[in-house]
Amino acid sequence: MFVFDGFADWEPAHITTALSKYTDFQIRIFSVTGNAVRSMGNLNITPDHSLKEVENTDFDLLLLPGGTLWEENGNMEISELVKYAFENKTTIAAICAATLFPAKIGLFNETRHTSNGLEYLKSYCGDYTDDQYYVNEPCVNDKNIITANGAATLEFSYAVFDHFQVFSDKDLAYWFDLYKSAGMES
């Protein structure tokens, strides 16, 4: 998982917890420099690695949480890593403002995707021309890219869990319903 000052710490929380608890995934956190960062929720996070240490390594999932730095053309240092992951069919999961990044580096060409709205993508990505692949849904999984809008943290988690078969279909449906309905009987 990539972290940076101001990243939206709540967006990947379900994913990192379940992958750590129910799979053999080893969650490794990196920042550009490897130095500690402070999340949007003011949590001090000390990464396991720097960008340089994770470049050209094999991994199964590249998790990109949102944060306003994506809207300010920040985090461009990870361009080569994200392209490498895409070319090697590594799953890339981007939520909220992080969905701007694959758009900016051309990964949405012929890939169905979503974001915080089509106009949101167009306003922050001047060269965006992939309208025909935009899907107005909370979360979209196509090829090796999972995208979600900022209000779809549960749908985002569901898509990652489904993609990696973290739970059986029945247990995944139960998990989603539990969190979506706050455990209330309908």
C-alpha positions in Angstrom: 0.0 0.0 0.0 1.3 3.4 -1.0 1.1 6.1 1.7 1.8 9.8 1.6 1.1 12.9 3.7 -2.7 13.4 3.8 -3.7 9.9 2.5 -7.3 8.9 3.4 -6.5 6.3 6.1 -10.0 4.9 6.4 -10.4 4.0 2.7 -8.1 0.9 2.8 -8.9 -0.2 6.4 -11.3 -3.1 5.7 -8.9 -4.4 3.0 -5.7 -4.3 5.0 -7.4 -5.8 8.0 -9.1 -8.7 6.2 -6.0 -9.5 4.0 -3.8 -9.6 7.1 -6.3 -11.7 9.2 -7.8 -14.1 6.7 -5.1 -14.6 4.0 -1.4 -15.2 3.7 -0.9 -11.6 2.2 1.8 -9.7 3.8 0.8 -6.0 3.9 3.8 -3.9 3.1 3.5 -0.1 3.3 5.7 2.2 1.3 6.1 6.0 0.8 8.3 7.8 -1.7 11.2 8.3 0.7 10.4 5.6 3.2 10.0 8.2 5.9 7.0 8.5 8.2 3.9 10.2 6.8 0.8 11.7 8.5 -2.6 10.6 7.3 -5.6 12.8 6.7 -6.9 11.4 10.1 -3.6 12.6 11.7 -2.2 9.1 12.2 1.6 8.9 12.0 2.5 6.0 9.7 6.0 4.6 9.4 6.3 2.7 6.1 8.2 -0.5 5.7 9.9 0.6 2.5 10.8 3.4 0.2 9.6 3.6 -3.4 13.2 2.7 -4.5 13.0 -0.5 -2.4 9.8 -1.7 -4.0 10.5 -0.8 -7.6 10.8 -3.9 -9.9 9.7 -6.3 -7.2 6.8 -8.7 -7.5 3.6 -8.2 -5.6 0.0 -9.1 -6.0 -1.8 -5.9 -5.2 -1.0 -2.2 -5.4 -3.4 -0.4 -3.1 -3.7 3.4 -3.7 -5.8 5.3 -1.1 -7.2 8.7 -1.9 -6.1 12.1 -0.6 -6.0 15.6 -2.0 -2.4 15.3 -3.1 -3.6 13.4 -6.1 -5.7 16.4 -7.1 -2.6 18.6 -6.9 -0.6 16.4 -9.4 1.3 14.9 -6.5 2.7 11.4 -6.2 4.0 11.4 -9.8 7.1 9.7 -8.5 5.2 6.4 -8.5 4.3 6.6 -12.2 6.9 3.9 -13.3 5.9 1.5 -10.5 2.2 1.8 -11.4 2.9 1.3 -15.1 5.1 -1.7 -14.2 2.3 -3.2 -12.1 -0.2 -2.7 -14.9 2.1 -4.2 -17.6 2.7 -7.2 -15.3 -1.0 -7.7 -14.7 -0.6 -6.9 -11.0 -4.0 -5.8 -9.5 -4.1 -2.0 -8.9 -6.8 -0.8 -6.6 -7.5 2.9 -6.5 -10.2 4.8 -4.6 -11.5 8.3 -4.5 -8.9 10.9 -5.7 -6.4 8.1 -6.3 -8.5 7.2 -9.4 -7.1 10.3 -11.0 -3.6 8.8 -11.2 -4.3 5.9 -13.6 -6.2 8.4 -15.7 -3.3 10.8 -15.8 -0.8 8.1 -16.8 -3.1 6.6 -19.5 -4.2 3.3 -17.9 -7.9 3.8 -18.5 -7.5 3.5 -22.3 -9.9 0.6 -23.1 -10.4 -0.2 -19.4 -13.8 0.2 -17.7 -13.4 2.5 -14.6 -15.1 4.8 -12.2 -14.2 7.7 -10.0 -15.8 10.5 -8.0 -17.8 11.4 -11.2 -17.0 11.8 -14.9 -16.7 15.6 -14.5 -14.4 15.2 -11.6 -12.0 13.1 -13.8 -12.2 15.7 -16.6 -11.6 18.6 -14.3 -8.4 17.2 -12.9 -7.2 15.3 -15.9 -7.0 17.7 -18.8 -6.0 15.0 -21.3 -8.7 12.5 -20.2 -10.5 11.1 -23.3 -11.7 7.7 -22.0 -15.4 8.8 -21.5 -16.7 5.7 -23.3 -15.1 3.5 -20.6 -16.3 5.5 -17.6 -19.0 3.6 -15.6 -21.2 5.6 -13.2 -21.1 2.9 -10.5 -19.6 3.0 -6.9 -16.9 0.4 -7.9 -15.6 -1.1 -11.1 -13.3 -4.1 -11.6 -11.9 -4.5 -15.1 -8.7 -6.2 -16.3 -6.3 -5.7 -13.4 -7.7 -2.3 -12.2 -10.2 -1.8 -9.4 -11.6 1.7 -9.0 -14.1 3.2 -6.6 -15.6 6.5 -5.7 -14.8 8.0 -2.3 -18.1 7.0 -0.8 -17.7 3.4 -1.8 -15.2 2.0 0.7 -17.3 -1.1 1.3 -17.9 -1.8 -2.4 -14.1 -1.2 -2.9 -13.3 -3.7 -0.2 -15.8 -6.2 -1.6 -14.2 -6.0 -5.1 -10.8 -6.7 -3.7 -12.0 -9.5 -1.5 -13.9 -11.0 -4.4 -11.0 -10.6 -6.8 -8.6 -12.5 -4.4 -11.3 -14.9 -3.2 -10.7 -13.9 0.4 -14.1 -15.2 1.5 -16.5 -17.7 0.1 -19.4 -16.1 -1.9 -21.7 -16.7 1.0 -19.4 -15.2 3.6 -18.6 -12.3 1.3 -22.3 -11.5 0.9 -22.7 -11.8 4.7 -19.7 -9.5 5.3 -21.0 -6.9 2.9 -24.6 -7.0 4.2 -23.4 -6.8 7.8 -21.4 -3.6 7.2 -23.8 -2.0 4.7 -26.8 -2.5 6.9 -25.0 -2.0 10.2 -26.2 -5.5 11.2 -29.8 -4.4 11.3 -32.5 -6.9 10.3 -34.5 -5.8 7.2 
